[in-house]
């Protein structure tokens, strides 16, 4: 099982626009950490370990981050050399979004879609 470098991933997320949150180290391993999206929400980043099967291997997770300015996040991702797996586009459901791959292989989509409209 390959362990992700949680500290490097936290740095990458910070470059993308996330803010530092909780960070708990134990024996030089990140046991728990959180990165906060300034517009609301957070992601948890920690080391993968065999005794914790709920932490999925790299390349399986998908995260959607709501933002009012996906164009700016896209520019930031491009400038930092991130791998863009789906280009910035307007969707058929009224969102403007794109998808980037994190260094550990997970997909992070950023867009304006903040949930389905409630029907009467």
QUITA-V240666 format. One record per residue. N is the residue number from 1. PHI is phi in radians with two decimals (* if undefined). PSI is psi as a letter, one per 40 degrees, with the letter a starting at -180 (* if undefined). D_CENTER is the distance of its C-alpha to the mean C-alpha in Angstrom with 1 decimal. Layout:
BEGIN
n=N phi=PHI psi=PSI d_center=D_CENTER
n=N phi=PHI psi=PSI d_center=D_CENTER
END
This chain:
BEGIN
n=1 phi=* psi=h d_center=21.3
n=2 phi=-1.54 psi=h d_center=19.1
n=3 phi=-1.60 psi=h d_center=17.3
n=4 phi=-1.35 psi=i d_center=14.0
n=5 phi=-1.52 psi=g d_center=14.5
n=6 phi=-1.09 psi=d d_center=12.4
n=7 phi=-1.18 psi=d d_center=13.9
n=8 phi=-1.14 psi=d d_center=13.1
n=9 phi=-1.16 psi=d d_center=9.4
n=10 phi=-1.07 psi=d d_center=9.7
n=11 phi=-1.07 psi=d d_center=11.7
n=12 phi=-1.08 psi=d d_center=9.5
n=13 phi=-1.11 psi=d d_center=6.8
n=14 phi=-1.10 psi=d d_center=10.1
n=15 phi=-1.09 psi=d d_center=11.4
n=16 phi=-1.32 psi=e d_center=8.8
n=17 phi=2.22 psi=e d_center=10.0
n=18 phi=-1.25 psi=i d_center=8.6
n=19 phi=-1.87 psi=i d_center=11.8
n=20 phi=-1.08 psi=h d_center=13.1
n=21 phi=-2.21 psi=a d_center=13.8
n=22 phi=-0.99 psi=i d_center=15.7
n=23 phi=-2.50 psi=h d_center=16.4
n=24 phi=-2.08 psi=h d_center=19.0
n=25 phi=-1.73 psi=i d_center=20.6
n=26 phi=-2.61 psi=h d_center=23.3
n=27 phi=0.92 psi=f d_center=25.4
n=28 phi=1.05 psi=f d_center=23.0
n=29 phi=-2.21 psi=h d_center=20.1
n=30 phi=-1.37 psi=h d_center=17.1
n=31 phi=-1.43 psi=d d_center=18.0
n=32 phi=-2.74 psi=h d_center=15.5
n=33 phi=-2.70 psi=i d_center=13.1
n=34 phi=-2.34 psi=i d_center=10.9
n=35 phi=-2.06 psi=h d_center=8.9
n=36 phi=-1.82 psi=h d_center=10.0
n=37 phi=-1.46 psi=h d_center=9.1
n=38 phi=-1.05 psi=d d_center=12.7
n=39 phi=-1.60 psi=e d_center=13.5
n=40 phi=2.11 psi=i d_center=12.9
n=41 phi=1.68 psi=i d_center=10.7
n=42 phi=-2.76 psi=i d_center=8.7
n=43 phi=-2.12 psi=i d_center=6.6
n=44 phi=-1.76 psi=h d_center=9.1
n=45 phi=-2.24 psi=h d_center=9.3
n=46 phi=-2.63 psi=i d_center=12.8
n=47 phi=-1.33 psi=h d_center=15.2
n=48 phi=-1.30 psi=i d_center=16.0
n=49 phi=-2.57 psi=i d_center=19.7
n=50 phi=-1.08 psi=d d_center=22.4
n=51 phi=-1.31 psi=e d_center=23.7
n=52 phi=-2.18 psi=g d_center=20.5
n=53 phi=-1.17 psi=e d_center=20.2
n=54 phi=-1.30 psi=e d_center=17.7
n=55 phi=-1.49 psi=h d_center=14.9
n=56 phi=-1.34 psi=i d_center=14.4
n=57 phi=-1.11 psi=i d_center=14.9
n=58 phi=-0.98 psi=i d_center=12.5
n=59 phi=1.59 psi=e d_center=12.1
n=60 phi=-1.81 psi=d d_center=12.5
n=61 phi=-1.31 psi=i d_center=9.3
n=62 phi=-2.33 psi=h d_center=7.9
n=63 phi=-2.23 psi=h d_center=5.7
n=64 phi=-2.01 psi=h d_center=7.4
n=65 phi=-1.99 psi=h d_center=7.2
n=66 phi=-1.43 psi=h d_center=10.8
n=67 phi=-2.51 psi=i d_center=12.3
n=68 phi=-1.35 psi=e d_center=15.9
n=69 phi=-2.33 psi=g d_center=15.6
n=70 phi=-1.09 psi=d d_center=13.5
n=71 phi=-1.10 psi=d d_center=16.1
n=72 phi=-1.20 psi=d d_center=15.5
n=73 phi=-1.12 psi=d d_center=11.7
n=74 phi=-1.06 psi=d d_center=12.9
n=75 phi=-1.03 psi=d d_center=15.7
n=76 phi=-1.07 psi=d d_center=13.7
n=77 phi=-1.05 psi=d d_center=11.6
n=78 phi=-1.08 psi=d d_center=15.1
n=79 phi=-1.10 psi=d d_center=16.7
n=80 phi=-1.52 psi=e d_center=14.6
n=81 phi=1.40 psi=f d_center=15.3
n=82 phi=-1.15 psi=i d_center=11.9
n=83 phi=-1.42 psi=h d_center=12.7
n=84 phi=-1.57 psi=h d_center=12.7
n=85 phi=-1.71 psi=e d_center=13.3
n=86 phi=-2.53 psi=h d_center=14.3
n=87 phi=-1.14 psi=i d_center=16.0
n=88 phi=-1.05 psi=h d_center=16.0
n=89 phi=-2.75 psi=i d_center=18.4
n=90 phi=-1.63 psi=h d_center=20.1
n=91 phi=-1.64 psi=i d_center=20.1
n=92 phi=-1.25 psi=e d_center=23.1
n=93 phi=-1.81 psi=e d_center=21.8
n=94 phi=1.57 psi=e d_center=21.6
n=95 phi=-1.75 psi=i d_center=17.9
n=96 phi=-2.12 psi=h d_center=16.9
n=97 phi=-2.69 psi=i d_center=13.6
n=98 phi=-2.67 psi=i d_center=12.1
n=99 phi=-2.25 psi=h d_center=9.7
n=100 phi=-2.19 psi=i d_center=8.5
n=101 phi=-1.74 psi=h d_center=8.5
n=102 phi=-1.29 psi=i d_center=7.1
n=103 phi=-1.01 psi=d d_center=10.4
n=104 phi=-1.64 psi=e d_center=10.6
n=105 phi=1.67 psi=e d_center=10.5
n=106 phi=-1.44 psi=i d_center=7.7
n=107 phi=-1.64 psi=h d_center=7.1
n=108 phi=-2.14 psi=h d_center=4.6
n=109 phi=-1.79 psi=h d_center=7.5
n=110 phi=-2.11 psi=h d_center=8.6
n=111 phi=-2.93 psi=i d_center=12.1
n=112 phi=-1.54 psi=e d_center=15.0
n=113 phi=-1.18 psi=h d_center=15.7
n=114 phi=-2.03 psi=f d_center=15.9
n=115 phi=2.12 psi=i d_center=17.9
n=116 phi=-1.22 psi=i d_center=21.2
n=117 phi=-1.16 psi=h d_center=24.3
n=118 phi=-1.33 psi=h d_center=26.7
n=119 phi=-1.69 psi=i d_center=30.0
n=120 phi=-1.34 psi=* d_center=33.4
END
